[in-house]
Amino acid sequence: MDEISKIVEQGYNKIAEDYYSHRNLNKFNIELERFASLISNDAHVLDVGCGGGIPTAKFLVNKGFTVTGIDLSETMLNLARKNVPTAEFVKMDMNKLEFNENTFDGIISVYTLFHVPKENHFEIFKKFFKVLKPEGILLINTGISESEGMSNFFGVPMFWSNFKHKTTLDLIKKAGFSIISEAMLERGGEYQYWVFGIKTKT
């Protein structure tokens, strides 16, 4: 595991409970509802950066979907296993997805990509494309402007990295996705860039 991944892992291991006590767990329900409407009733969804399993994994399980969640933080994963016992949660770095090609019907990665160095984002989008089935749906969000660096986050050092939103969009397209929609949206008092994509059949 590289140094950046260690910073993110150790940070979230320390702040998991505090982070969830302050988080608005309903702020992107609109996007979750839309994602659910775009996938089949028997879909298997990968939740990348699942955290404590709420809201994404819990929402999807309650809709009847099969969910696999991955995260760097063992503390977050333990919370997720308690919060969503019917989902599967695995310790895994999103830079190194260990799934077979055409495994998932949908991938959600929200409030996660900006913890990975931006020079890795394109490779991650390509991995997402590979492990999605044809017609699989992608939902991601990230920051709206280009930046990279460290900050104090809930009392721990945390790494952040973003391209400007147009670069993010171009990289998602370059990875092979067709864009369903993209927008800068305010959710819970914060602005992020949200993209829905689809792995169209070739």
N, C-alpha and C positions, 0 to 999 in steps of 0.2 A: 504493500500500500504506500502511495506516495505521501509527501509531507502535507499537501493540501487536504487530501482525504483524511489524514490523521487529525488535522485541526478540526475539520467538520465533525468527524466521528466523536472525538473527545468532547467537543463543545456541546453537542446534543446529548451525549451521555450525562453531562452535568446538569443541563437545564431542562430536561424533558418534562418534568412535572410542572415547573414554573412556567414554561412555554405554553403548555396546554391550559393552565389556569387563566392565562391572559388572552388566549386565542378566540376569535369569533369563529365558531364552528359552522356557521350557516352562511358565510359571506359569499360563497360561490355556488350555492344550490342551483341557481339558474343554469350554470354551465354543466353541472352534474346531471341535471334533468335532461338537458339537450344531448349530452353524451349517451345517456341511457336510451334515448329515443332513436339513436343512430345505429345501435348494435342489436343483434338478434337476442331473443329471449334466453337462449342457452349459451350465451357468450362467456368466454373465459377472458378476463381482463387482468393486465399487469399494472399494478400501482407502483410506480417508480418513485422512491423517496416517500414511502408510505407513512413514515412517522409512527404515531400512536394508533393508527388505523381509523381515526376519526378526523374529518368526515368521510373521506373518499371510500375506503374499503367497507366501512359500515353501511354507507348509503347503497353501494352496489350490491352487497350481500342481501340487504333488505329488499332489493329489487329482484332478487332471485338469481343473480349472476354468480359465477365462480370467480374467485379473486385470489391472485397471488401477489403479495406485496414484498418489495425489497427495500432495504435501508442499510446504511452504514452503522447506525447506532443500535447496539444491543439493548440499551435501556428503552429506546423507542419501540423496538421489536417486542420486548416483553410487555409493554403497555398494549401494543396492538393485539397480541395474542389473548390478553385479558379482555380487551374491548370488543374484539371480533373473533371469537373462538372458532367460527366455522370457516374462516379464511386461512390460507397458508401464508406464512411469513418467513422470509429467508434473508440472512445477512449476506448482502452482495453490494458491490460497487457498481453504479450505473455505467462507469467507464468500461466494465468487463462483464457485460451481460452473458450469462452462461445458460442460454436457452437455445433450443433447436430452431431452425428456420420454420416460419409459418406456424408458430405455436399459439399465438394469441389473436383474439378477435378485436381487441382494443387495448390501447395503452394510454394511461393518464400519468403525466409527470408535471405536477404543479407545486410551486414554491420550492423547487429542488434544483433546476438547471443552473440557477445563478450561484450555486455553491461549487460549481465545476469550472475550471479555467476555460475561458471562452474559446481558446484554440482547440479544445476537445469537443466542442458542441457538434461540429459537423460529423465526426465519427460516431457520436452518440445517436444522431438522427439516422445515420446509415444503419446502425445496429437496431434501432427501433423498426425501421423499414424491413429489415431482414426477418425479425422474429414475429412480425405481424403477418397474418394470413392475407391473401388477396381480398380487397374490400374492407380490410381492417381500418379502424378509426384511431386517430391520434389526437389527444388533447394535451397541449403544453401551455405553460405560461412562463414568462421571464420578465426582466426589467425592460424599461422603455428607452433607455439611453445607454451609451457605451461607457463602461467604467470597470475598474478592477482594483481590489485592495482589501484591506482588513478593517474591521470595526469592532467596537465593543457591543455585544449582542446578549442581552440578559445577563451581563456580568462576565461573559467569556469572550475570548478572541474568536472572530468568525470571518471566514473568507467569502468574498462576493466577486462575481465576474459576469459582465453582460456585454453583448454587442448592441449597437443601436438596432431598433426593432426591424428596420428594413433588411439589415444583414441577416438577422435571424430568419426572417421570412425567405430570403433568397437561399439560405442553406437548407431549410426544410424542403423547398422545391428541388434543389440540387440533389438531395438525398433520394428523391423519387416520388415524393408525395404530391398529390393534387390538393389544392387548398379549398376547403369548404367555406371557411370564413376566418377573418383575422381582424382584431380590433384592440385598441388601447382602452381598457375598462377600469373604472374605479370600483373596487370591492373592499369593504371594511376600512375605508379611509385611505386606501393605497391604490396607486395606479400600477398595473402590470400590462404586459402585452400578451394577449390570448390568441392561440391559433388552434383551429380544428382542421385536421388533414385526413386524407384517405389514401390508402395504398391501392391505387387503381390497377385493374388487371392489365397485363401487357400481352 
